[in-house]
Amino acid sequence: MPTARAVVPTTHASRYLQQLCKHWSHKFVVTFDPQEGTIDMSSARVSLLAGDDRLEIAVVADETETLDRMEGVVADHIRRFAFREELTFDWKREG
């Protein structure tokens, strides 16, 4: 399955992880704690891992077109939570 990964430099990784998971918990199956989160959607799965100085994100999708869209959706949502901070998403593709 197509996969995209990004490592986002930030000291607020846990905050953004929890905000994203809470935001999507009313629409999707979500599990999370302050360090790890998973969001299961119908055609994609988002996994998050918070470090002291980074947020690691992995998106696995059924199709490349879905992966293209989800990279933007995930980045846009996190950027909204991080409006005080300029974040960089350098997506790398696998599969």
C-alpha positions as semicolon CSV with decimal commas, in nm:
position;residue;x (nm);y (nm);z (nm)
1;M;0,000;0,000;0,000
2;P;0,127;0,350;-0,075
3;T;0,282;0,516;0,230
4;A;0,404;0,868;0,301
5;R;0,616;0,967;0,600
6;A;0,712;1,306;0,738
7;V;0,924;1,416;1,033
8;V;0,808;1,760;1,144
9;P;1,048;1,955;1,367
10;T;0,857;2,096;1,668
11;T;0,879;2,102;2,046
12;H;0,497;2,082;2,063
13;A;0,456;1,740;1,899
14;S;0,246;1,586;2,177
15;R;0,007;1,882;2,178
16;Y;-0,050;1,865;1,802
17;L;-0,086;1,486;1,807
18;Q;-0,355;1,505;2,076
19;Q;-0,537;1,795;1,908
20;L;-0,552;1,613;1,574
21;C;-0,669;1,289;1,733
22;K;-0,938;1,463;1,940
23;H;-1,051;1,662;1,636
24;W;-1,104;1,349;1,426
25;S;-1,232;1,123;1,705
26;H;-1,595;1,217;1,631
27;K;-1,566;1,098;1,269
28;F;-1,317;0,810;1,276
29;V;-1,182;0,533;1,497
30;V;-0,902;0,700;1,693
31;T;-0,668;0,574;1,964
32;F;-0,408;0,795;2,126
33;D;-0,206;0,891;2,428
34;P;0,041;1,181;2,466
35;Q;0,312;0,996;2,268
36;E;0,130;0,792;2,001
37;G;-0,187;0,815;1,797
38;T;-0,367;0,626;1,522
39;I;-0,656;0,748;1,309
40;D;-0,833;0,481;1,103
41;M;-1,028;0,619;0,809
42;S;-1,213;0,426;0,542
43;S;-0,934;0,454;0,284
44;A;-0,632;0,563;0,490
45;R;-0,461;0,524;0,825
46;V;-0,264;0,800;0,996
47;S;-0,006;0,709;1,262
48;L;0,161;0,974;1,478
49;L;0,456;0,956;1,715
50;A;0,555;1,252;1,932
51;G;0,918;1,307;2,023
52;D;1,076;1,584;2,227
53;D;1,174;1,777;1,915
54;R;0,964;1,627;1,634
55;L;0,633;1,480;1,525
56;E;0,663;1,169;1,310
57;I;0,371;1,106;1,078
58;A;0,294;0,804;0,859
59;V;-0,002;0,789;0,621
60;V;-0,094;0,459;0,456
61;A;-0,364;0,469;0,189
62;D;-0,546;0,231;-0,041
63;E;-0,454;0,432;-0,352
64;T;-0,192;0,686;-0,456
65;E;-0,460;0,949;-0,523
66;T;-0,588;0,911;-0,167
67;L;-0,234;0,942;-0,033
68;D;-0,181;1,262;-0,235
69;R;-0,493;1,413;-0,080
70;M;-0,424;1,291;0,274
71;E;-0,076;1,445;0,285
72;G;-0,239;1,784;0,238
73;V;-0,530;1,719;0,471
74;V;-0,308;1,607;0,760
75;A;-0,058;1,890;0,710
76;D;-0,332;2,154;0,682
77;H;-0,503;2,040;1,002
78;I;-0,180;2,036;1,202
79;R;-0,080;2,377;1,063
80;R;-0,411;2,519;1,189
81;F;-0,335;2,390;1,539
82;A;0,019;2,529;1,515
83;F;-0,073;2,878;1,395
84;R;0,198;3,034;1,617
85;E;0,467;2,816;1,461
86;E;0,582;2,765;1,100
87;L;0,591;2,388;1,040
88;T;0,763;2,204;0,754
89;F;0,625;1,878;0,614
90;D;0,880;1,700;0,395
91;W;0,685;1,393;0,282
92;K;0,879;1,085;0,168
93;R;0,704;0,810;-0,030
94;E;0,733;0,434;0,012
95;G;0,565;0,157;-0,183
